[in-house]
Amino acid sequence: MNPIWTAIFGVNKGPADYLLVLLLYGSMFLLIRHGYRKLELNFRKSFWALYFAITPCVFVANYLLYRAGVMSFLPWVNNAFHCFLWIGLCLTYLYAGIRNRGFFEQFALCAILSFIVKVGEHWILGTWELEHFFLIPGWLAYVVGWSLMDGLLPLLNKLSLRILGKYIEGITQ
């Protein structure tokens, strides 16, 4: 298989596999939206500010963490989908709906849904395959560990909105 194709899509993967990933994200968004029907008008600017501030950073961070040896390589399309669609749109939408709830509920919802998505991406694309999470051995530790890190996204979002609010008028937390 062409190494460029493999770097872009993954080993023996192609556009059809990514349609399944989109179906997974769509299914998860439907679950998220079930609990929170509509993005509040007063939070829309904050939603897009978070999207454009955090998503590119996560995209770059995933690659740098791979280069550092603490993450498995995410093919470029998988990394883009995961960051811009899953984290950027879906988890930010979830945050918009749960931002006034307690931290542990926010943490649990983000971590649990991220775990489901990572297992789904692993099953469909073969990614998220590293056999350790820092010093903890095992694939499950790796997936659970990064899912728990995603559980911290509400905290990151809150801090980001605080910072962005100093520079962008109309940001609400």
C-alpha positions in Angstrom: 0.0 0.0 0.0 1.2 3.5 -0.8 2.8 5.1 2.3 1.2 8.4 1.6 -2.2 6.8 1.5 -1.4 5.0 4.7 -0.4 8.2 6.5 -3.5 9.9 5.3 -6.1 7.2 5.9 -4.4 4.4 7.8 -3.3 0.8 7.0 -5.8 -0.7 4.5 -8.3 2.0 5.2 -10.1 4.4 2.9 -13.1 6.7 2.5 -15.7 4.0 3.2 -14.1 3.4 6.6 -14.4 7.1 7.4 -18.1 7.0 6.5 -18.5 4.5 9.3 -16.6 6.9 11.6 -19.0 9.7 10.5 -21.9 7.4 11.4 -20.4 6.8 14.8 -20.0 10.6 15.4 -23.5 11.2 14.1 -24.9 8.6 16.5 -23.0 10.0 19.4 -24.2 13.6 18.5 -27.8 12.3 18.4 -27.3 11.0 22.0 -25.7 14.3 23.1 -28.4 16.3 21.4 -31.1 14.2 23.1 -30.1 15.8 26.4 -29.6 19.3 25.0 -31.8 20.2 22.1 -30.6 23.6 21.0 -27.4 25.7 21.3 -28.4 28.7 23.4 -28.2 32.0 21.5 -26.1 33.6 24.1 -23.5 30.8 24.0 -23.0 30.6 20.2 -20.2 33.0 20.0 -18.5 31.1 22.9 -19.1 27.8 21.1 -17.3 29.0 17.9 -14.5 30.7 19.9 -13.8 27.4 21.7 -14.0 25.5 18.4 -11.5 27.7 16.6 -9.2 28.2 19.7 -9.0 24.6 21.0 -9.5 22.3 18.0 -6.3 23.2 16.0 -4.3 23.0 19.2 -5.6 19.5 19.9 -4.9 18.5 16.2 -1.2 19.6 16.5 -0.9 18.2 20.1 -2.0 14.7 19.0 0.8 14.7 16.4 3.4 16.0 18.9 2.3 13.5 21.5 2.8 10.7 18.9 6.3 12.1 18.1 7.0 12.0 21.9 5.9 8.4 22.0 2.9 8.8 24.3 0.2 8.4 21.6 -0.2 6.1 18.7 -0.2 7.7 15.3 -3.6 8.9 14.1 -3.7 8.9 10.3 -4.3 12.5 9.2 -7.9 12.1 8.3 -8.6 10.3 11.6 -6.8 13.0 13.5 -8.7 15.7 11.6 -12.1 14.0 12.1 -11.4 13.3 15.8 -10.3 16.8 16.5 -12.5 19.0 14.3 -15.7 16.8 14.3 -15.6 14.8 17.6 -13.9 17.2 20.0 -14.6 20.5 18.2 -18.2 20.0 17.3 -19.6 17.2 19.4 -17.8 17.6 22.7 -18.0 21.4 22.6 -21.8 21.0 21.9 -22.0 18.7 24.9 -20.1 21.2 27.0 -22.6 24.0 25.9 -25.4 21.9 27.4 -23.7 20.7 30.6 -21.5 23.7 31.5 -23.7 24.6 34.4 -23.7 21.1 35.9 -21.2 19.9 38.5 -17.6 19.2 37.4 -17.7 15.5 38.0 -20.8 15.0 35.9 -19.2 17.0 33.1 -16.0 15.0 33.5 -17.9 11.7 33.5 -20.0 12.5 30.4 -17.0 13.6 28.3 -14.8 10.7 29.4 -17.5 8.0 28.8 -18.5 9.3 25.4 -14.9 9.7 24.4 -14.2 6.1 25.5 -17.0 4.9 23.2 -15.6 6.9 20.3 -12.1 5.7 20.8 -13.2 2.1 21.0 -15.3 2.7 17.8 -12.3 4.3 16.0 -10.1 1.5 17.1 -12.6 -1.1 15.8 -13.2 0.7 12.5 -9.8 2.2 11.8 -7.4 0.2 13.9 -6.2 3.4 15.6 -5.7 4.1 19.3 -3.5 1.0 19.5 -0.7 1.9 21.8 0.0 -0.8 24.5 0.5 1.6 27.4 -0.7 4.8 28.9 2.5 6.5 30.1 3.8 3.9 32.6 0.6 1.9 32.8 0.7 -1.2 30.5 -2.1 -2.4 28.3 -4.3 -1.2 25.5 -7.3 -0.7 27.7 -5.2 1.5 30.0 -4.2 3.5 26.9 -7.8 4.0 25.8 -9.2 4.7 29.3 -6.3 7.0 30.0 -6.9 9.2 27.0 -10.6 9.1 27.6 -10.1 10.4 31.1 -7.9 13.1 29.7 -10.9 14.1 27.4 -12.9 14.2 30.6 -10.9 17.3 31.5 -12.1 19.2 28.4 -14.8 21.0 30.4 -12.1 22.4 32.6 -10.0 23.4 29.6 -13.1 25.0 28.0 -13.9 27.0 31.1 -10.3 28.3 31.4 -10.2 29.0 27.6 -13.4 31.0 27.8 -12.1 33.0 30.7 -9.0 33.9 28.6 -10.9 34.5 25.4 -13.4 36.6 27.2 -10.7 39.2 27.9 -10.1 39.6 24.1 -13.4 38.8 22.5 -16.6 40.7 23.3 -19.7 38.7 24.0 -18.0 35.5 25.3 -20.1 33.8 28.0 -19.1 31.1 30.3 
